[in-house]
Amino acid sequence: MADAKQLYEERIVDLVTTAGFREPKHIPILAGILTWPFGYYHLDLNELLQKPQELAEKFCNILDEVYIDLAHISGVSTPVRTLQALGSDTFFISDDGSTIQHQERCFMKPEDYDSLIANPKDFMLNELGKRKLERLRAGDEESYQTLVNAAKEQMVFNQINPTIAKIMAEKYGVAPITGGTKVYPPFDYIFDRLRGFRGTMIDVRSNRAKLLEATNALQDYVKGWASNAGAAGWTFSAGGVENNGYPYAVSTLHCPTFMRPKDFEELYFPTFRELIEIVYNNGSKTVLFCEGSWKKFAHLMRELPKGSTICMIDEDDPVEMKKELGGYATICGGVKLGMLRSGTKEQCLDEAKRIVDGCAPGGGFIFCPDKSLCCGNDVNIENYAAVNDFVHNYTK
């Protein structure tokens, strides 16, 4: 077996090859592993958050049990203890002791749109920040101590995911698919951080003009993140394959699945497309977490530059999406977590074969489950390991 360094390089070559619509030596197998190992191994996440090295080592043990080539958002996604130190309860560790949960807190009111539009950064930092973070509403001395405590927690948290990534790369040869570039569509920013689900959906119908104006006002704020794409590329040329903007940018798309195509096209898509084009024009690609169903938007996705995106499929069938977007976007999909958890091994293997046969020819395909793994029982690990081994070794 190749050593970790060689595996790491070979896996990146396979990724760049398939993302360039050519067939790789092996179909890349991708996983998003969040808090799943903590639940699977019955570990106390809150305790381990204070021990970055121990946390990382125990987290990565899962790679001894399941074959994986590439990873996205692997590790702990949210600095829960930092947020708690600031007085926020938006994220918390659930009763199982291993899963991070989110609860919606909407602090922006409809009458705030004018302030947001006038100066997005000032509104979010100076007005909204104090509403969100209870302990910063106290006097200067208490607020200062709150910030000190939060900074200490953040310094510990900042060691966790880099340590995980280092072990994954140096011990297992698992490569990340994305780098440090974030593509955050401004409409999703409003949905996620400002108005929440209920508020945004109401605004789509009753406050549409202000919502669109705010989306456009936020575009300059988020553009800076997208413009970093391709700045720190991984340089190589092997087997006639040259790097094309690796590592890629990432975009988690939350609101579109709840939108009508007409609303998506008018309110969401124009600023979203501009961000994708910024990354593409910098020589890179964007990995899109297409949460929910995106088949209804396929005609618009074909308006993006060819080869500019890697679409991670959620509810849609990967084979159908390959028919819709093949040659336009790389499709990333596979056996759904529900089947991996509750199906038989034979059912899982049959489904994996169906998807590979329908998606792999011609490149432009990465194999992965429909969702990231969070809870200890998200999958039957025997099914998951068997499917990944099958795909890695599969030849038609």
C-alpha positions in Angstrom: 0.0 0.0 0.0 1.2 3.5 -0.8 2.4 5.7 2.0 0.2 8.6 3.2 2.0 11.2 1.2 1.7 9.3 -2.0 -2.0 8.6 -1.3 -2.6 12.2 -0.6 -1.2 13.3 -3.9 -2.9 10.5 -5.9 -6.3 11.4 -4.4 -5.9 15.1 -5.3 -5.0 14.0 -8.9 -8.2 11.9 -9.0 -10.2 14.8 -7.7 -8.9 17.4 -10.2 -9.2 14.8 -13.0 -12.9 14.1 -12.4 -13.7 17.8 -11.7 -12.2 18.4 -15.2 -14.7 16.0 -16.7 -12.2 13.2 -17.3 -12.3 9.7 -15.8 -9.9 9.3 -12.8 -8.0 6.2 -11.9 -10.3 5.8 -8.9 -13.6 7.5 -8.3 -12.9 9.9 -5.4 -14.8 8.9 -2.2 -15.7 11.9 -0.1 -17.0 12.2 3.4 -18.2 15.0 5.7 -17.4 13.7 9.2 -18.6 16.1 11.9 -19.5 14.9 15.4 -20.2 11.3 14.3 -17.1 9.8 15.8 -17.9 11.2 19.2 -21.3 9.6 19.2 -20.0 6.4 17.7 -17.3 6.0 20.3 -19.5 7.3 23.1 -17.2 10.3 23.9 -17.9 13.4 25.8 -17.6 16.3 23.3 -17.6 19.1 25.9 -14.7 17.6 27.8 -12.7 16.9 24.6 -13.2 20.4 23.3 -10.6 21.4 26.0 -8.1 18.8 24.8 -7.4 19.4 21.0 -4.8 16.8 20.5 -6.7 14.0 22.3 -9.9 15.0 20.5 -8.2 14.9 17.1 -6.6 11.5 17.7 -9.9 9.9 18.9 -11.8 11.6 16.0 -9.5 10.2 13.4 -9.7 6.6 14.7 -12.8 6.4 12.5 -10.5 6.3 9.4 -9.2 2.9 10.6 -12.8 1.6 10.0 -14.0 3.3 6.8 -12.1 3.9 3.5 -12.1 7.7 2.6 -10.2 9.6 0.0 -11.3 13.2 0.6 -12.9 15.2 3.4 -15.1 18.3 3.7 -15.8 20.1 6.9 -14.3 17.3 8.9 -14.1 18.1 12.6 -16.0 20.4 14.9 -18.0 23.0 12.8 -18.9 25.4 15.6 -17.0 27.0 18.5 -19.7 26.2 21.0 -17.7 27.1 24.1 -16.7 30.5 22.6 -20.3 31.3 21.8 -21.4 30.3 25.3 -18.7 32.6 26.8 -20.2 35.4 24.8 -23.7 34.7 26.1 -25.1 33.1 23.0 -27.3 29.9 23.2 -27.8 29.6 19.4 -25.6 26.5 19.3 -25.4 23.9 22.1 -24.3 20.4 22.8 -27.3 18.1 22.8 -28.3 15.7 25.6 -26.4 12.8 24.0 -23.2 14.7 24.8 -21.8 14.4 21.3 -23.9 16.3 18.8 -24.0 20.0 18.2 -27.5 21.5 17.7 -28.7 24.8 16.4 -31.8 26.7 17.5 -33.1 29.7 15.6 -32.7 33.1 17.2 -33.9 36.1 15.1 -32.6 39.4 16.3 -33.2 41.6 13.2 -36.6 43.2 12.9 -38.3 44.3 9.6 -37.8 47.9 10.5 -34.0 47.3 10.6 -33.7 46.9 6.9 -32.9 50.6 6.3 -30.0 50.4 8.8 -28.7 47.2 7.2 -28.8 48.7 3.7 -27.2 51.9 4.7 -24.1 50.3 6.3 -24.2 46.5 6.5 -21.0 46.1 8.5 -21.8 48.8 11.1 -25.3 47.4 11.6 -24.2 43.8 12.1 -21.3 44.6 14.4 -22.5 47.5 16.4 -26.3 47.1 16.5 -27.1 43.5 15.9 -24.0 42.2 17.8 -25.2 43.5 21.1 -28.6 42.0 20.6 -27.2 38.6 19.9 -24.6 38.5 22.6 -26.2 39.1 26.0 -23.0 39.6 28.0 -21.7 42.4 25.8 -24.7 44.5 26.8 -23.2 44.9 30.3 -20.8 47.7 31.3 -17.3 48.1 29.8 -15.5 46.1 32.5 -17.8 43.1 32.3 -17.9 43.2 28.5 -14.1 43.3 28.4 -13.8 40.2 30.6 -16.4 38.5 28.5 -14.2 39.1 25.4 -11.1 37.9 27.2 -12.9 34.6 28.2 -14.2 34.1 24.7 -10.8 34.7 23.2 -9.3 32.0 25.5 -11.9 29.5 24.4 -11.4 30.4 20.7 -7.6 29.9 21.0 -8.2 26.4 22.2 -10.9 25.8 19.5 -8.5 27.1 16.8 -6.2 24.1 17.4 -8.8 21.4 16.9 -9.6 21.2 13.2 -6.0 21.9 12.0 -4.9 19.1 14.2 -7.5 16.8 12.8 -6.5 17.8 9.2 -2.9 17.1 10.0 -3.5 13.6 11.3 -5.9 12.9 8.4 -3.2 14.0 5.9 0.0 12.6 7.4 -1.3 9.3 8.8 -4.1 8.4 6.4 -3.4 10.4 3.2 -6.9 11.9 3.3 -7.0 15.3 1.4 -9.4 18.2 2.0 -11.6 19.1 -1.0 -11.9 22.8 0.1 -9.5 25.4 1.3 -10.1 28.7 3.1 -12.3 30.4 0.6 -16.0 30.9 1.6 -18.7 31.8 -0.9 -21.6 33.1 1.2 -24.5 34.2 -1.0 -25.9 37.4 0.7 -29.5 36.1 0.6 -28.4 33.1 2.6 -26.5 35.4 5.0 -29.8 37.2 5.7 -31.6 33.9 6.1 -29.0 32.3 8.3 -27.8 35.2 10.5 -30.3 38.0 10.4 -33.9 37.3 9.7 -34.1 33.5 10.2 -36.5 31.1 8.4 -39.8 32.6 9.3 -38.7 36.2 8.9 -37.1 35.7 5.5 -40.0 33.7 4.1 -42.4 36.4 5.3 -40.2 39.1 3.7 -40.1 37.3 0.3 -43.9 38.0 0.0 -44.5 41.1 2.1 -41.2 43.0 2.2 -39.7 41.9 -1.1 -38.2 45.2 -2.3 -36.3 45.8 0.9 -35.1 42.2 1.0 -33.7 42.5 -2.5 -32.1 45.8 -1.7 -30.5 44.4 1.4 -29.3 41.4 -0.6 -27.6 43.7 -3.1 -26.2 45.9 -0.3 -24.6 42.8 1.4 -22.9 41.7 -1.9 -19.9 43.9 -1.4 -19.5 42.7 2.2 -19.3 39.0 1.1 -17.4 39.5 -2.2 -14.0 39.8 -0.3 -14.2 36.3 0.9 -14.9 34.9 -2.6 -12.0 36.9 -4.1 -9.5 34.9 -2.1 -10.1 31.8 -4.3 -7.0 30.3 -6.0 -4.6 32.5 -3.9 -3.0 29.5 -2.2 -3.4 26.7 -4.8 -1.7 23.3 -4.5 0.7 23.1 -7.4 1.3 19.9 -9.3 1.3 18.2 -12.7 1.2 14.5 -12.7 0.2 12.0 -15.4 -0.8 14.8 -17.7 -3.1 16.3 -15.1 -2.6 19.8 -14.0 -4.1 21.6 -11.0 -7.2 23.7 -11.7 -7.7 25.9 -8.6 -7.4 23.2 -5.9 -8.3 23.5 -3.1 -11.7 24.7 -3.9 -14.0 27.3 -2.4 -17.1 26.2 -0.4 -20.7 27.4 -0.2 -23.4 26.0 2.1 -26.8 26.8 0.5 -29.6 26.7 3.0 -32.5 28.8 1.8 -33.0 27.8 -1.9 -34.8 24.5 -1.2 -37.6 26.5 0.5 -38.0 28.9 -2.4 -40.1 28.9 -5.6 -38.0 28.9 -8.8 -39.3 32.4 -9.6 -38.3 33.8 -6.2 -34.9 32.0 -6.4 -34.2 33.5 -9.9 -35.2 37.0 -8.9 -33.9 37.3 -5.3 -31.1 34.8 -4.9 -29.5 33.8 -8.1 -28.0 37.1 -9.5 -25.7 37.8 -6.5 -25.0 34.1 -6.1 -23.9 33.8 -9.8 -21.6 36.8 -9.4 -19.8 35.1 -6.5 -19.4 31.9 -8.4 -18.0 33.8 -11.4 -15.5 35.6 -9.1 -14.1 32.3 -8.0 -14.1 30.8 -11.5 -12.4 33.9 -12.9 -9.7 33.4 -10.2 -9.1 29.9 -11.7 -10.9 27.9 -9.0 -14.2 26.1 -8.4 -16.9 26.2 -5.8 -18.2 23.2 -3.9 -21.9 23.8 -3.4 -23.9 22.1 -0.6 -27.2 21.8 -2.5 -29.4 21.2 0.5 -32.8 19.8 -0.1 -34.0 19.5 -3.8 -32.2 21.5 -6.5 -33.6 19.8 -9.6 -36.1 22.7 -10.0 -33.1 25.1 -10.4 -31.1 23.0 -12.9 -31.9 25.3 -15.8 -30.4 28.2 -13.9 -27.4 26.2 -12.8 -26.6 25.6 -16.5 -26.2 29.4 -16.8 -23.1 29.3 -14.6 -19.7 28.9 -16.2 -19.1 25.3 -17.3 -16.9 23.5 -14.8 -17.3 26.2 -12.1 -19.0 24.1 -9.5 -19.1 20.8 -7.7 -22.7 20.1 -6.6 -23.2 18.0 -3.5 -26.6 16.4 -4.0 -29.0 16.0 -1.0 -32.6 14.9 -1.8 -32.2 14.7 -5.5 -31.2 11.5 -7.3 -27.5 11.8 -8.4 -28.1 9.9 -11.6 -30.9 12.3 -12.6 -28.8 15.3 -11.6 -25.9 14.0 -13.7 -28.3 13.9 -16.7 -29.3 17.5 -15.9 -25.9 19.0 -15.2 -23.3 16.6 -16.7 -20.6 18.6 -18.4 -21.7 21.8 -16.5 -21.0 20.7 -12.9 -19.3 17.9 -11.1 -22.0 15.8 -9.3 -21.2 14.6 -5.8 -23.6 12.0 -4.4 -24.2 8.4 -3.4 -26.1 6.1 -1.1 -28.4 8.1 1.3 -27.8 7.9 5.0 -31.2 6.4 5.6 -30.3 3.4 3.5 -26.8 3.2 5.0 -28.4 3.1 8.4 -31.3 0.8 7.9 -30.9 -1.1 4.7 -29.2 -4.4 4.1 -25.6 -4.6 2.8 -26.9 -6.0 -0.5 -29.4 -3.1 -0.9 -26.6 -0.6 -0.2 -24.2 -2.2 -2.7 -26.9 -2.4 -5.4 -27.7 1.3 -4.9 -24.0 2.2 -5.0 -23.6 0.2 -8.3 -26.6 2.0 -9.8 -25.3 5.4 -9.0 -21.7 4.7 -10.1 -22.9 3.2 -13.4 -25.1 6.2 -14.0 -22.7 8.9 -12.9 -19.1 7.9 -13.3 -18.6 7.5 -17.1 -17.0 10.6 -18.5 -15.8 11.9 -15.2 -17.5 14.7 -13.3 -18.5 12.5 -10.4 -17.5 12.1 -6.8 -19.0 9.5 -4.5 -20.3 10.5 -1.1 -23.4 10.2 1.2 -26.2 12.8 0.8 -25.4 14.4 4.2 -22.6 14.9 6.6 -22.4 12.5 9.5 -23.3 14.0 12.9 -24.9 11.4 15.2 -23.4 8.1 16.4 -26.2 6.1 14.7 -26.3 8.1 11.4 -25.1 5.0 9.5 -24.5 1.3 10.1 -20.7 1.4 9.8 -20.6 -2.0 8.2 -22.8 -0.8 5.4 -20.8 2.4 5.0 -17.5 0.6 4.9 -18.7 -2.0 2.5 -20.1 0.6 0.1 -16.9 2.7 0.1 -14.7 -0.4 -0.4 -16.9 -1.4 -3.3 -16.8 1.9 -5.1 -13.0 2.2 -4.6 -12.4 -1.1 -6.2 -15.3 -1.0 -8.8 -14.6 -1.6 -12.5 -17.6 -1.9 -14.8 
